[in-house]
Amino acid sequence: MNSFVFDVPVEGHYHTQWEAPSNIALIKYWGKYRQQLPQNPSISFTLSKCVTSTEIIFSPREDGVKAFEFLFDQKKQPEFHPKIQKFLKRITHYFPALQNHHLSISSQNSFPHSSGIASSASAMAALALCIVDFEKQFNSDLTEEAFLQKASFLARLGSGSAARSIDGPLMVWGQSEAFSQSTDYYAIAPSVDLHPIFRDYQDTVLIVDKGQKRVSSTLGHGLMKGHPFATQRFEQAHTHLNQIKTALILGDVERFIELTEAEALSLHAMMMTSNPHFVLMQPNTLAILQKVEDFRTQTQLPLSFTLDAGANVHLLYPLQDRIPIIDFILKELTKYCQQGQYIEDQVGNGAKKI
Ligand code: DP6
Protein backbone atom coordinates (compact mmCIF):
# COMPACT_ATOMS: atom_id res chain seq x y z
CA MET A 1 0.00 0.00 0.00
CA ASN A 2 2.93 2.29 -0.60
CA SER A 3 0.95 3.95 -3.38
CA PHE A 4 -0.83 5.72 -0.53
CA VAL A 5 2.36 7.44 0.67
CA PHE A 6 2.64 11.15 -0.16
CA ASP A 7 4.60 14.04 1.34
CA VAL A 8 3.88 17.76 0.96
CA PRO A 9 6.34 20.70 1.00
CA VAL A 10 7.11 21.88 4.51
CA GLU A 11 5.76 25.35 3.84
CA GLY A 12 2.21 24.01 3.41
CA HIS A 13 -0.49 26.09 5.14
CA TYR A 14 -4.06 25.00 4.72
CA HIS A 15 -7.51 25.32 6.21
CA THR A 16 -10.25 22.79 5.51
CA GLN A 17 -13.53 21.52 6.92
CA TRP A 18 -15.39 18.27 6.25
CA GLU A 19 -18.61 16.72 7.44
CA ALA A 20 -18.59 12.91 7.62
CA PRO A 21 -21.62 10.73 8.33
CA SER A 22 -22.14 7.85 10.67
CA ASN A 23 -23.01 4.49 9.12
CA ILE A 24 -25.01 1.43 10.10
CA ALA A 25 -23.66 -1.98 9.15
CA LEU A 26 -26.14 -4.42 7.63
CA ILE A 27 -23.53 -7.19 7.40
CA LYS A 28 -21.25 -6.74 10.39
CA TYR A 29 -17.49 -6.37 10.71
CA TRP A 30 -16.42 -8.32 13.80
CA GLY A 31 -12.88 -9.66 13.96
CA LYS A 32 -9.72 -8.13 12.49
CA TYR A 33 -6.14 -9.02 11.59
CA ARG A 34 -2.86 -7.10 11.22
CA GLN A 35 -3.44 -3.36 11.24
CA GLN A 36 -7.21 -3.01 11.30
CA LEU A 37 -7.95 -5.29 8.36
CA PRO A 38 -11.32 -7.07 8.54
CA GLN A 39 -11.68 -10.84 8.90
CA ASN A 40 -14.84 -10.66 6.81
CA PRO A 41 -16.42 -8.19 4.42
CA SER A 42 -19.16 -5.86 5.66
CA ILE A 43 -21.74 -3.60 4.04
CA SER A 44 -23.41 -0.52 5.49
CA PHE A 45 -25.94 2.16 4.78
CA THR A 46 -24.38 5.59 5.02
CA LEU A 47 -26.52 7.82 7.26
CA SER A 48 -27.32 11.46 6.66
CA LYS A 49 -28.20 13.29 9.86
CA CYS A 50 -25.74 11.82 12.38
CA VAL A 51 -22.54 13.54 11.28
CA THR A 52 -19.23 14.84 12.64
CA SER A 53 -18.01 18.16 11.33
CA THR A 54 -14.26 18.73 11.62
CA GLU A 55 -12.14 21.73 10.75
CA ILE A 56 -8.34 21.58 10.60
CA ILE A 57 -5.81 24.38 10.20
CA PHE A 58 -2.46 22.95 9.08
CA SER A 59 0.64 25.06 9.63
CA PRO A 60 4.39 24.34 9.48
CA ARG A 61 5.70 23.17 12.84
CA GLU A 62 8.94 24.25 14.53
CA ASP A 63 10.84 21.75 16.68
CA GLY A 64 9.34 21.38 20.13
CA VAL A 65 5.85 22.54 19.12
CA LYS A 66 3.16 19.96 19.85
CA ALA A 67 1.66 18.06 16.95
CA PHE A 68 -1.97 19.08 17.43
CA GLU A 69 -4.53 20.83 19.55
CA PHE A 70 -8.11 19.65 19.71
CA LEU A 71 -11.41 21.30 20.54
CA PHE A 72 -14.68 19.39 20.73
CA ASP A 73 -17.80 21.57 20.88
CA GLN A 74 -15.44 24.58 21.16
CA LYS A 75 -13.98 23.18 24.37
CA LYS A 76 -10.66 21.49 25.19
CA GLN A 77 -11.45 17.82 25.79
CA PRO A 78 -8.20 16.04 26.73
CA GLU A 79 -9.95 12.66 27.05
CA PHE A 80 -10.02 12.48 23.22
CA HIS A 81 -6.28 13.17 22.86
CA PRO A 82 -4.90 9.59 23.15
CA LYS A 83 -7.16 8.32 20.36
CA ILE A 84 -6.24 11.19 18.02
CA GLN A 85 -2.55 10.88 18.88
CA LYS A 86 -2.60 7.15 18.12
CA PHE A 87 -4.40 7.78 14.85
CA LEU A 88 -2.00 10.50 13.69
CA LYS A 89 0.98 8.32 14.61
CA ARG A 90 -0.43 5.39 12.64
CA ILE A 91 -1.03 7.40 9.50
CA THR A 92 2.24 9.37 9.53
CA HIS A 93 3.88 6.69 7.40
CA TYR A 94 1.34 7.46 4.63
CA PHE A 95 1.49 11.21 5.19
CA PRO A 96 4.93 12.19 6.52
CA ALA A 97 3.97 15.89 6.49
CA LEU A 98 2.27 15.21 9.84
CA GLN A 99 5.80 15.18 11.34
CA ASN A 100 6.44 18.81 10.48
CA HIS A 101 2.98 20.36 10.60
CA HIS A 102 0.85 21.50 13.48
CA LEU A 103 -2.85 20.59 13.28
CA SER A 104 -5.38 22.80 14.97
CA ILE A 105 -8.48 20.55 15.03
CA SER A 106 -12.01 21.52 15.98
CA SER A 107 -14.90 19.03 15.85
CA GLN A 108 -18.55 18.73 16.67
CA ASN A 109 -21.25 16.12 16.29
CA SER A 110 -24.82 16.68 15.14
CA PHE A 111 -25.96 14.10 17.69
CA PRO A 112 -25.47 14.15 21.46
CA HIS A 113 -22.01 12.85 22.36
CA SER A 114 -23.39 10.94 25.34
CA SER A 115 -26.19 9.24 23.41
CA GLY A 116 -24.44 5.90 23.22
CA ILE A 117 -24.13 6.35 19.45
CA ALA A 118 -20.66 5.39 18.30
CA SER A 119 -19.11 8.57 16.97
CA SER A 120 -15.69 7.12 16.18
CA ALA A 121 -16.66 6.21 12.60
CA SER A 122 -17.80 9.70 11.61
CA ALA A 123 -15.05 11.36 13.69
CA MET A 124 -12.18 9.37 12.17
CA ALA A 125 -13.62 9.73 8.68
CA ALA A 126 -13.90 13.53 9.03
CA LEU A 127 -10.29 13.76 10.26
CA ALA A 128 -9.05 11.55 7.41
CA LEU A 129 -10.93 13.60 4.81
CA CYS A 130 -9.38 16.86 6.07
CA ILE A 131 -5.91 15.30 5.91
CA VAL A 132 -6.33 13.95 2.37
CA ASP A 133 -7.78 17.30 1.35
CA PHE A 134 -4.54 18.93 2.52
CA GLU A 135 -2.55 16.43 0.44
CA LYS A 136 -4.73 17.20 -2.58
CA GLN A 137 -3.45 20.77 -2.69
CA PHE A 138 -0.03 19.37 -3.59
CA ASN A 139 -0.76 16.01 -5.23
CA SER A 140 -2.14 16.52 -8.71
CA ASP A 141 -2.36 12.73 -9.26
CA LEU A 142 -5.12 12.43 -6.69
CA THR A 143 -8.25 11.82 -8.77
CA GLU A 144 -11.71 12.00 -7.18
CA GLU A 145 -11.72 8.21 -6.86
CA ALA A 146 -8.20 8.05 -5.40
CA PHE A 147 -9.14 10.81 -2.94
CA LEU A 148 -12.05 8.79 -1.55
CA GLN A 149 -9.99 5.59 -1.45
CA LYS A 150 -7.17 7.21 0.46
CA ALA A 151 -9.58 8.91 2.89
CA SER A 152 -11.22 5.53 3.56
CA PHE A 153 -7.82 3.85 3.87
CA LEU A 154 -6.66 6.38 6.49
CA ALA A 155 -10.02 6.42 8.32
CA ARG A 156 -9.78 2.63 8.60
CA LEU A 157 -6.56 3.01 10.55
CA GLY A 158 -8.45 5.15 13.09
CA SER A 159 -11.43 2.80 13.42
CA GLY A 160 -12.37 -0.05 11.09
CA SER A 161 -15.98 0.98 10.59
CA ALA A 162 -14.81 4.55 9.80
CA ALA A 163 -13.59 3.24 6.44
CA ARG A 164 -17.29 3.06 5.48
CA SER A 165 -18.13 6.64 6.55
CA ILE A 166 -16.79 8.32 3.41
CA ASP A 167 -19.16 7.81 0.50
CA GLY A 168 -22.64 6.33 0.02
CA PRO A 169 -25.43 5.32 -0.01
CA LEU A 170 -23.94 1.82 0.38
CA MET A 171 -20.37 1.02 1.40
CA VAL A 172 -18.59 -2.31 1.17
CA TRP A 173 -15.41 -2.88 3.13
CA GLY A 174 -13.44 -6.13 2.88
CA GLN A 175 -12.65 -8.43 0.01
CA SER A 176 -15.77 -10.18 -1.27
CA GLU A 177 -16.49 -12.18 -4.39
CA ALA A 178 -19.84 -10.36 -4.62
CA PHE A 179 -18.18 -6.98 -5.28
CA SER A 180 -15.35 -7.01 -7.79
CA GLN A 181 -13.51 -3.85 -6.63
CA SER A 182 -13.75 -4.68 -2.93
CA THR A 183 -10.62 -4.83 -0.77
CA ASP A 184 -9.63 -5.16 2.88
CA TYR A 185 -7.67 -1.88 2.68
CA TYR A 186 -10.49 0.60 2.13
CA ALA A 187 -14.22 0.70 1.58
CA ILE A 188 -15.88 1.32 -1.77
CA ALA A 189 -19.30 2.61 -2.82
CA PRO A 190 -20.26 -0.39 -4.97
CA SER A 191 -21.67 0.30 -8.39
CA VAL A 192 -24.91 -1.60 -7.83
CA ASP A 193 -28.30 -0.34 -8.86
CA LEU A 194 -29.78 0.09 -5.38
CA HIS A 195 -33.55 -0.43 -5.54
CA PRO A 196 -35.46 2.84 -4.97
CA ILE A 197 -37.10 1.49 -1.78
CA PHE A 198 -33.68 1.45 -0.10
CA ARG A 199 -32.44 4.82 -1.35
CA ASP A 200 -34.23 6.73 1.40
CA TYR A 201 -34.56 3.91 3.93
CA GLN A 202 -35.14 5.14 7.49
CA ASP A 203 -32.99 4.39 10.53
CA THR A 204 -34.53 5.39 13.86
CA VAL A 205 -32.06 4.79 16.68
CA LEU A 206 -33.63 3.92 20.02
CA ILE A 207 -31.29 4.99 22.82
CA VAL A 208 -31.65 2.21 25.38
CA ASP A 209 -28.37 3.03 27.09
CA LYS A 210 -26.53 6.34 26.84
CA GLY A 211 -23.53 5.12 28.85
CA GLN A 212 -20.03 4.35 27.75
CA LYS A 213 -19.65 1.03 25.94
CA ARG A 214 -19.07 -1.79 28.43
CA VAL A 215 -16.62 -3.46 26.08
CA SER A 216 -14.52 -1.54 23.59
CA SER A 217 -14.93 -2.71 19.99
CA THR A 218 -11.19 -3.32 19.78
CA LEU A 219 -11.34 -5.72 22.70
CA GLY A 220 -14.42 -7.43 21.23
CA HIS A 221 -12.75 -7.88 17.85
CA GLY A 222 -9.74 -9.39 19.64
CA LEU A 223 -11.96 -12.07 21.19
CA MET A 224 -12.67 -13.46 17.72
CA LYS A 225 -9.10 -14.80 17.74
CA GLY A 226 -9.46 -18.39 18.86
CA HIS A 227 -13.26 -18.06 19.12
CA PRO A 228 -14.81 -21.53 18.65
CA PHE A 229 -17.25 -20.27 16.00
CA ALA A 230 -15.00 -17.73 14.25
CA THR A 231 -14.53 -19.61 10.97
CA GLN A 232 -18.24 -20.29 10.59
CA ARG A 233 -19.04 -16.67 11.42
CA PHE A 234 -16.67 -15.30 8.75
CA GLU A 235 -18.14 -17.72 6.19
CA GLN A 236 -21.65 -16.69 7.19
CA ALA A 237 -20.81 -13.01 6.62
CA HIS A 238 -19.58 -13.82 3.08
CA THR A 239 -22.77 -15.76 2.33
CA HIS A 240 -25.00 -13.05 3.81
CA LEU A 241 -23.20 -10.39 1.79
CA ASN A 242 -23.86 -12.25 -1.44
CA GLN A 243 -27.51 -12.65 -0.50
CA ILE A 244 -28.09 -9.08 0.67
CA LYS A 245 -26.62 -7.73 -2.56
CA THR A 246 -29.43 -9.43 -4.46
CA ALA A 247 -32.06 -8.22 -1.98
CA LEU A 248 -30.79 -4.62 -2.23
CA ILE A 249 -30.97 -4.67 -6.02
CA LEU A 250 -34.36 -6.37 -6.25
CA GLY A 251 -35.96 -4.39 -3.44
CA ASP A 252 -36.62 -7.66 -1.62
CA VAL A 253 -37.44 -6.16 1.77
CA GLU A 254 -38.46 -9.49 3.28
CA ARG A 255 -35.06 -11.05 2.57
CA PHE A 256 -33.34 -7.84 3.69
CA ILE A 257 -35.12 -8.13 7.05
CA GLU A 258 -34.13 -11.78 7.50
CA LEU A 259 -30.51 -11.06 6.73
CA THR A 260 -30.03 -7.87 8.76
CA GLU A 261 -31.72 -9.33 11.85
CA ALA A 262 -29.71 -12.56 11.53
CA GLU A 263 -26.52 -10.47 11.32
CA ALA A 264 -27.36 -8.42 14.42
CA LEU A 265 -28.08 -11.56 16.43
CA SER A 266 -24.98 -13.37 15.12
CA LEU A 267 -22.84 -10.43 16.22
CA HIS A 268 -24.31 -10.61 19.73
CA ALA A 269 -24.06 -14.42 19.72
CA MET A 270 -20.32 -14.07 19.02
CA MET A 271 -19.96 -11.74 21.99
CA MET A 272 -22.01 -14.00 24.23
CA THR A 273 -19.90 -17.05 23.30
CA SER A 274 -16.46 -15.44 23.49
CA ASN A 275 -14.10 -15.87 26.42
CA PRO A 276 -14.65 -13.73 28.42
CA HIS A 277 -18.25 -13.31 27.29
CA PHE A 278 -20.27 -10.12 27.04
CA VAL A 279 -24.02 -9.69 27.13
CA LEU A 280 -24.59 -6.20 25.77
CA MET A 281 -28.32 -6.43 25.15
CA GLN A 282 -30.38 -5.18 28.05
CA PRO A 283 -33.91 -6.17 29.13
CA ASN A 284 -35.25 -3.12 27.26
CA THR A 285 -33.36 -4.16 24.12
CA LEU A 286 -35.09 -7.54 24.18
CA ALA A 287 -38.47 -5.94 24.94
CA ILE A 288 -38.06 -3.78 21.82
CA LEU A 289 -37.04 -6.72 19.61
CA GLN A 290 -40.13 -8.65 20.76
CA LYS A 291 -42.45 -5.69 20.11
CA VAL A 292 -40.97 -5.16 16.65
CA GLU A 293 -41.60 -8.77 15.75
CA ASP A 294 -45.19 -8.63 17.05
CA PHE A 295 -45.83 -5.37 15.20
CA ARG A 296 -44.55 -6.87 11.97
CA THR A 297 -46.75 -9.92 12.34
CA GLN A 298 -49.83 -7.86 13.12
CA THR A 299 -49.45 -5.10 10.55
CA GLN A 300 -47.34 -6.79 7.84
CA LEU A 301 -45.31 -3.55 7.75
CA PRO A 302 -41.59 -4.11 7.00
CA LEU A 303 -40.10 -2.81 10.26
CA SER A 304 -36.86 -4.53 11.29
CA PHE A 305 -34.00 -4.06 13.71
CA THR A 306 -30.26 -4.15 13.74
CA LEU A 307 -27.80 -3.78 16.60
CA ASP A 308 -24.20 -2.69 17.01
CA ALA A 309 -21.96 -3.74 19.87
CA GLY A 310 -24.27 -2.21 22.48
CA ALA A 311 -27.80 -2.08 23.83
CA ASN A 312 -29.25 0.52 21.43
CA VAL A 313 -31.57 -0.61 18.65
CA HIS A 314 -31.53 0.69 15.07
CA LEU A 315 -34.98 0.38 13.50
CA LEU A 316 -34.92 0.10 9.71
CA TYR A 317 -37.95 0.70 7.46
CA PRO A 318 -38.99 2.22 4.13
CA LEU A 319 -39.87 5.93 4.01
CA GLN A 320 -43.30 5.07 2.55
CA ASP A 321 -44.27 3.38 5.86
CA ARG A 322 -42.94 6.11 8.11
CA ILE A 323 -46.23 7.47 9.47
CA PRO A 324 -47.66 4.29 11.09
CA ILE A 325 -44.18 3.18 12.17
CA ILE A 326 -43.26 6.46 13.90
CA ASP A 327 -46.67 6.36 15.59
CA PHE A 328 -45.87 2.84 16.87
CA ILE A 329 -42.38 3.90 17.99
CA LEU A 330 -43.76 6.85 19.96
CA LYS A 331 -46.63 4.91 21.53
CA GLU A 332 -44.93 1.58 22.19
CA LEU A 333 -41.16 1.81 22.07
CA THR A 334 -39.85 5.12 23.44
CA LYS A 335 -40.86 3.97 26.93
CA TYR A 336 -37.91 1.52 26.72
CA CYS A 337 -35.47 4.33 25.83
CA GLN A 338 -33.35 6.19 28.34
CA GLN A 339 -35.22 9.46 28.96
CA GLY A 340 -37.38 8.55 25.98
CA GLN A 341 -34.50 9.46 23.67
CA TYR A 342 -34.35 8.41 20.04
CA ILE A 343 -32.71 9.78 16.88
CA GLU A 344 -34.31 9.80 13.43
CA ASP A 345 -31.92 9.30 10.55
CA GLN A 346 -32.01 7.96 7.02
CA VAL A 347 -29.77 6.72 4.23
CA GLY A 348 -27.42 9.42 2.92
CA ASN A 349 -24.88 9.96 0.19
CA GLY A 350 -21.59 10.44 1.98
CA ALA A 351 -19.20 13.06 3.30
CA LYS A 352 -19.22 16.72 2.22
CA LYS A 353 -16.65 19.47 2.13
CA ILE A 354 -17.99 22.48 4.01
C1 DP6 B 1 -20.25 -3.89 15.77
O1 DP6 B 1 -15.07 -0.02 13.89
O2 DP6 B 1 -15.80 0.35 16.27
O3 DP6 B 1 -20.19 -1.72 14.82
O4 DP6 B 1 -11.93 -1.13 14.25
O5 DP6 B 1 -11.70 -1.50 16.70
O6 DP6 B 1 -12.38 0.75 15.85
P1 DP6 B 1 -12.41 -0.75 15.63
O7 DP6 B 1 -13.91 -1.22 15.77
P2 DP6 B 1 -15.24 -0.58 15.24
O8 DP6 B 1 -16.16 -1.89 15.19
C2 DP6 B 1 -17.50 -1.76 14.87
C3 DP6 B 1 -18.16 -3.05 14.79
C4 DP6 B 1 -19.66 -3.02 14.67
C5 DP6 B 1 -20.07 -3.61 13.32
C6 DP6 B 1 -19.81 -2.76 12.12
O9 DP6 B 1 -19.92 -1.53 12.20
O10 DP6 B 1 -19.56 -3.36 11.07
Residues whose N, C-alpha, C, O or C-beta is under 5 A from the ligand:
A	BS01	DP6	A25 I27 K28 Y29 S42 G158 S159 G160 S161 A162 S217 T218 D308 A309
